[in-house]
Amino acid sequence: MPHKEKLKRPSLRHLTDGLFENETQAYRFARALQFLKERGVARLQHFPGDLPKATWLRYLEYGVQLGMVDKSGDKVYSVTNRFTNSLRNFADYFDRWRKEGGAEELAVLYPRAEKGRYGGDARGKAVGGEAGGKQIVEGKAVAAAVRQEVE
């Protein structure tokens, strides 16, 4: 029974699990979406300073490519739903989260994610290396392939 209760309310965890293999990337993307949802619209400089602006920008642009984030001409970002027909089930779930989902404790949803500015273990050593950027690039390729498939 608890499982059914959990599915009634949309969660960012369900949305980001399909987009990223790496929990840290999923956490950061979820933070960007939640920040935009809470504020409505935001410029890059409005995002928290605990991550570099380039990191926020990378995840926002990824959201724009997927159709989850809208970017206006003056670089103002907002949450939107511009999915293609092939992604309609995902789009419906995303739309439910956007309208009905409440604030979530992201640290609980992503317990193994690196929360610091650069990621790394407790001693400050970097972990993961270039894999983070590589997975986002691969995700962009998948999004482009889905778009071509629809056309």
Backbone as numpy.savetxt, mean C-alpha at the origin, in Angstrom:
# Nx Ny Nz CAx CAy CAz Cx Cy Cz
-16.27 -19.50 13.90 -17.08 -18.28 13.90 -16.24 -17.01 13.90
-15.14 -16.94 14.66 -14.35 -15.71 14.65 -13.84 -15.36 13.26
-13.59 -16.39 12.43 -13.09 -16.14 11.08 -14.12 -15.35 10.26
-15.40 -15.70 10.38 -16.45 -14.98 9.65 -16.54 -13.54 10.12
-16.39 -13.32 11.41 -16.42 -11.96 11.95 -15.29 -11.13 11.37
-14.15 -11.76 11.22 -12.99 -11.05 10.71 -13.19 -10.62 9.26
-13.88 -11.44 8.47 -14.07 -11.13 7.07 -15.15 -10.07 6.83
-16.00 -9.82 7.80 -17.04 -8.83 7.63 -16.47 -7.43 7.45
-15.37 -7.15 8.13 -14.76 -5.82 8.05 -13.51 -5.89 7.18
-13.45 -5.13 6.11 -12.27 -5.15 5.23 -11.02 -4.70 5.96
-9.90 -5.27 5.60 -8.64 -4.97 6.26 -7.56 -4.65 5.23
-6.70 -3.72 5.60 -5.55 -3.41 4.74 -4.66 -4.63 4.55
-4.59 -5.49 5.54 -3.75 -6.67 5.45 -4.17 -7.53 4.26
-5.46 -7.71 4.07 -5.95 -8.50 2.94 -5.62 -7.83 1.61
-5.68 -6.52 1.59 -5.38 -5.79 0.35 -3.91 -5.89 -0.03
-3.03 -5.73 0.94 -1.61 -5.65 0.63 -0.93 -7.01 0.52
-1.51 -8.05 1.10 -0.90 -9.38 1.02 -0.75 -9.84 -0.43
-1.69 -9.51 -1.26 -1.61 -9.93 -2.66 -0.67 -9.09 -3.50
-0.27 -7.95 -2.99 0.57 -7.05 -3.76 2.05 -7.19 -3.46
2.38 -7.62 -2.26 3.78 -7.67 -1.84 4.09 -9.00 -1.17
5.26 -9.53 -1.44 5.74 -10.73 -0.74 6.44 -10.33 0.56
6.96 -9.13 0.60 7.74 -8.64 1.72 6.81 -7.89 2.68
6.83 -8.27 3.95 5.92 -7.66 4.92 6.24 -6.19 5.17
7.50 -5.81 5.10 7.87 -4.41 5.30 7.28 -3.54 4.20
7.36 -4.01 2.96 6.79 -3.24 1.86 5.27 -3.14 2.00
4.63 -4.24 2.37 3.18 -4.23 2.55 2.80 -3.24 3.66
3.56 -3.23 4.74 3.32 -2.31 5.85 3.44 -0.85 5.40
4.48 -0.55 4.66 4.69 0.84 4.22 3.61 1.28 3.24
3.22 0.40 2.34 2.16 0.72 1.40 0.85 0.92 2.16
0.59 0.07 3.16 -0.61 0.21 3.98 -0.60 1.53 4.74
0.57 1.92 5.24 0.68 3.21 5.95 0.32 4.37 5.01
0.82 4.30 3.78 0.52 5.37 2.82 -0.97 5.43 2.54
-1.60 4.26 2.32 -3.04 4.24 2.05 -3.84 4.75 3.25
-3.48 4.30 4.44 -4.21 4.72 5.63 -4.04 6.22 5.88
-2.84 6.74 5.66 -2.60 8.17 5.83 -3.48 8.97 4.86
-3.53 8.53 3.60 -4.37 9.22 2.62 -5.84 9.12 2.96
-6.26 7.94 3.43 -7.66 7.76 3.77 -8.06 8.68 4.92
-7.20 8.80 5.93 -7.51 9.65 7.08 -7.53 11.12 6.72
-6.62 11.55 5.86 -6.53 12.97 5.51 -7.42 13.36 4.34
-7.80 12.41 3.52 -8.56 12.71 2.32 -7.64 12.97 1.16
-6.87 14.03 1.23 -5.86 14.35 0.22 -4.60 14.80 0.94
-3.46 14.61 0.30 -2.20 15.03 0.92 -1.13 15.22 -0.14
-0.25 16.14 0.11 0.96 16.31 -0.70 2.07 15.48 -0.06
3.11 15.25 -0.83 4.23 14.44 -0.35 4.83 15.00 0.93
4.92 16.31 1.04 5.54 16.92 2.23 4.70 16.74 3.49
3.43 16.34 3.37 2.57 16.14 4.53 2.77 14.78 5.18
3.44 13.85 4.50 3.63 12.50 5.04 4.63 12.53 6.19
4.50 11.60 7.14 5.38 11.58 8.31 6.85 11.51 7.93
7.70 12.10 8.76 9.12 12.17 8.48 9.92 10.95 8.89
9.24 9.91 9.40 9.98 8.72 9.83 10.49 7.88 8.66
9.99 8.15 7.46 10.51 7.51 6.25 10.94 8.61 5.29
11.95 8.33 4.47 12.38 9.34 3.49 11.26 9.67 2.50
11.26 10.87 2.00 10.24 11.29 1.02 10.28 10.40 -0.23
11.47 9.97 -0.62 11.60 9.10 -1.80 10.88 7.77 -1.58
10.89 7.27 -0.35 10.19 6.02 -0.05 8.68 6.23 -0.15
8.19 7.30 0.45 6.76 7.60 0.34 6.36 7.76 -1.13
7.18 8.48 -1.88 6.89 8.71 -3.29 6.82 7.40 -4.06
7.75 6.48 -3.79 7.78 5.19 -4.49 6.48 4.42 -4.26
6.00 4.39 -3.01 4.76 3.67 -2.72 3.53 4.39 -3.24
3.54 5.71 -3.22 2.41 6.47 -3.77 2.31 6.25 -5.28
3.45 6.30 -5.97 3.43 6.09 -7.43 3.00 4.67 -7.78
3.39 3.70 -6.95 2.94 2.33 -7.15 1.42 2.26 -7.01
0.88 2.95 -6.02 -0.57 3.01 -5.84 -1.26 3.67 -7.02
-0.63 4.69 -7.59 -1.18 5.35 -8.78 -1.22 4.37 -9.94
-0.15 3.60 -10.13 -0.11 2.63 -11.22 -1.16 1.54 -11.06
-1.43 1.14 -9.82 -2.44 0.10 -9.58 -3.86 0.63 -9.69
-4.05 1.94 -9.54 -5.37 2.51 -9.58 -5.98 2.70 -8.20
-5.17 2.57 -7.15 -5.66 2.72 -5.78 -5.46 4.14 -5.26
-4.55 4.88 -5.88 -4.23 6.24 -5.48 -4.35 7.14 -6.70
-4.90 8.31 -6.51 -5.03 9.28 -7.59 -4.04 10.42 -7.34
-3.43 10.88 -8.42 -2.47 11.99 -8.33 -2.96 13.09 -9.25
-3.24 14.24 -8.68 -3.70 15.35 -9.50 -2.49 16.08 -10.08
-2.73 16.99 -10.97 -1.66 17.71 -11.66 -0.72 18.45 -10.73
-1.20 18.91 -9.60 -0.33 19.64 -8.67 0.23 18.73 -7.58
0.37 17.44 -7.90 1.00 16.44 -7.02 0.30 16.31 -5.67
-1.02 16.31 -5.72 -1.84 16.04 -4.55 -2.37 14.63 -4.71
-2.16 13.79 -3.69 -2.55 12.39 -3.74 -3.82 12.16 -2.94
-4.65 11.20 -3.41 -5.86 10.82 -2.69 -6.16 9.36 -3.01
-6.96 8.72 -2.16 -7.36 7.33 -2.37 -8.49 7.32 -3.38
-8.41 6.42 -4.34 -9.42 6.33 -5.39 -9.63 4.88 -5.77
-10.52 4.63 -6.72 -10.77 3.28 -7.20 -10.88 3.33 -8.72
-9.75 3.12 -9.40 -9.73 3.14 -10.87 -9.23 1.80 -11.41
-9.78 0.70 -10.90 -9.33 -0.62 -11.31 -9.94 -1.02 -12.64
-9.23 -1.89 -13.34 -9.74 -2.45 -14.60 -10.73 -3.56 -14.28
-11.47 -4.01 -15.28 -12.48 -5.04 -15.07 -11.88 -6.35 -14.57
-10.66 -6.68 -14.99 -10.05 -7.94 -14.55 -9.74 -7.94 -13.06
-9.66 -6.78 -12.46 -9.38 -6.68 -11.03 -10.62 -6.26 -10.24
-11.80 -6.51 -10.77 -13.03 -6.00 -10.17 -13.27 -6.55 -8.76
-13.01 -7.84 -8.50 -13.22 -8.38 -7.15 -12.33 -7.68 -6.14
-11.08 -7.51 -6.50 -10.15 -6.79 -5.64 -10.63 -5.36 -5.47
-11.09 -4.77 -6.56 -11.57 -3.39 -6.52 -12.77 -3.25 -5.61
-13.67 -4.21 -5.65 -14.84 -4.16 -4.77 -14.44 -4.23 -3.30
-13.49 -5.11 -3.00 -13.00 -5.23 -1.62 -12.31 -3.94 -1.19
-11.49 -3.39 -2.08 -10.80 -2.13 -1.79 -11.79 -1.01 -1.55
-12.83 -0.96 -2.35 -13.84 0.09 -2.20 -14.58 -0.06 -0.86
-14.87 -1.30 -0.47 -15.49 -1.53 0.84 -14.57 -1.05 1.95
-13.26 -1.34 1.84 -12.31 -0.88 2.87 -12.28 0.63 2.91
-12.27 1.26 1.73 -12.20 2.71 1.65 -13.41 3.36 2.33
-14.59 2.75 2.16 -15.81 3.33 2.70 -16.13 2.88 4.12
-15.87 1.60 4.45 -16.33 1.04 5.72 -15.22 0.74 6.71
-14.02 0.49 6.22 -12.93 0.07 7.10 -12.53 1.16 8.07
-12.30 0.76 9.30 -11.89 1.71 10.32 -10.38 1.80 10.40
-9.90 2.61 11.33 -8.46 2.72 11.56 -7.95 1.38 12.09
-6.80 0.99 11.62 -6.24 -0.30 12.01 -4.88 -0.10 12.66
-4.54 -0.99 13.55 -3.24 -0.97 14.21 -2.26 -1.72 13.30
-1.53 -0.97 12.48 -0.67 -1.59 11.48 0.47 -2.38 12.09
0.95 -1.97 13.23 2.03 -2.72 13.88 1.58 -4.12 14.27
0.30 -4.28 14.55 -0.24 -5.60 14.89 -0.46 -6.41 13.62
-0.90 -5.76 12.54 -1.14 -6.47 11.29 0.17 -6.92 10.64
1.24 -6.19 10.85 2.54 -6.48 10.24 3.60 -6.60 11.33
3.54 -7.64 12.14 4.47 -7.72 13.28 5.94 -7.91 12.88
6.21 -8.52 11.74 7.60 -8.77 11.35 8.16 -7.69 10.44
7.42 -6.66 10.15 7.90 -5.60 9.25 8.93 -4.73 9.96
9.90 -4.29 9.20 10.90 -3.36 9.73 10.25 -1.99 9.80
10.20 -1.41 10.97 9.47 -0.16 11.16 10.35 1.08 11.06
11.65 0.91 11.06 12.56 2.05 11.08 12.72 2.73 9.73
13.46 3.78 9.73 13.70 4.56 8.53 14.40 3.76 7.44
15.38 2.98 7.82 16.16 2.24 6.84 15.92 0.74 6.92
15.10 0.30 7.82 14.93 -1.14 8.03 16.19 -1.65 8.70
16.20 -2.88 9.09 17.38 -3.43 9.72 17.04 -4.08 11.03
18.03 -4.72 11.61 17.80 -5.38 12.88 18.02 -4.40 14.04
17.95 -4.90 15.25 18.03 -4.04 16.43 19.39 -3.36 16.56
20.42 -3.93 15.95 21.75 -3.33 16.04 21.98 -2.29 14.96
20.99 -2.06 14.11 21.12 -1.04 13.09 21.68 -1.55 11.78
21.91 -2.86 11.67 22.42 -3.41 10.42 21.29 -3.51 9.41
21.58 -3.14 8.20 20.57 -3.21 7.15 20.32 -4.67 6.80
19.06 -4.98 6.51 18.71 -6.32 6.05 17.91 -6.18 4.78
17.98 -7.16 3.93 17.15 -7.15 2.73 17.83 -6.56 1.51
18.68 -5.61 1.66 19.41 -5.05 0.53 18.50 -4.47 -0.53
18.78 -4.80 -1.76 18.07 -4.24 -2.90 16.74 -4.92 -3.18
16.41 -5.96 -2.44 15.22 -6.74 -2.75 13.95 -5.90 -2.74
13.86 -4.92 -1.83 12.65 -4.11 -1.73 12.30 -3.41 -3.02
13.26 -2.70 -3.58 13.02 -2.00 -4.84 12.75 -2.97 -5.98
13.41 -4.11 -5.96 13.24 -5.11 -7.01 11.81 -5.64 -7.02
11.25 -5.92 -5.84 9.90 -6.46 -5.78 8.87 -5.44 -6.24
9.10 -4.17 -5.96 8.17 -3.15 -6.44 8.25 -3.06 -7.95
9.46 -3.12 -8.52 9.61 -3.09 -9.97 8.89 -4.28 -10.59
9.03 -5.48 -9.98 8.33 -6.66 -10.48 6.82 -6.46 -10.39
6.36 -5.84 -9.31 4.94 -5.56 -9.15 4.43 -4.62 -10.23
5.25 -3.64 -10.61 4.88 -2.72 -11.69 4.75 -3.48 -13.00
5.63 -4.45 -13.23 5.56 -5.25 -14.45 4.27 -6.06 -14.47
3.88 -6.60 -13.33 2.63 -7.36 -13.25 1.44 -6.45 -13.52
1.45 -5.26 -12.92 0.36 -4.32 -13.15 0.27 -3.92 -14.62
1.43 -3.72 -15.26 1.44 -3.37 -16.69 0.91 -4.53 -17.52
1.27 -5.76 -17.17 0.80 -6.93 -17.90 -0.71 -7.08 -17.78
-1.26 -6.80 -16.61 -2.70 -6.89 -16.41 -3.41 -5.83 -17.26
-2.83 -4.62 -17.30 -3.42 -3.57 -18.12 -3.43 -3.95 -19.60
-2.32 -4.52 -20.09 -2.25 -4.93 -21.49 -3.23 -6.05 -21.79
-3.41 -6.95 -20.83 -4.33 -8.07 -20.99 -5.77 -7.57 -21.18
-6.11 -6.52 -20.47 -7.46 -5.97 -20.54 -7.68 -5.27 -21.87
-6.66 -4.59 -22.35 -6.78 -3.83 -23.61 -6.82 -4.80 -24.75
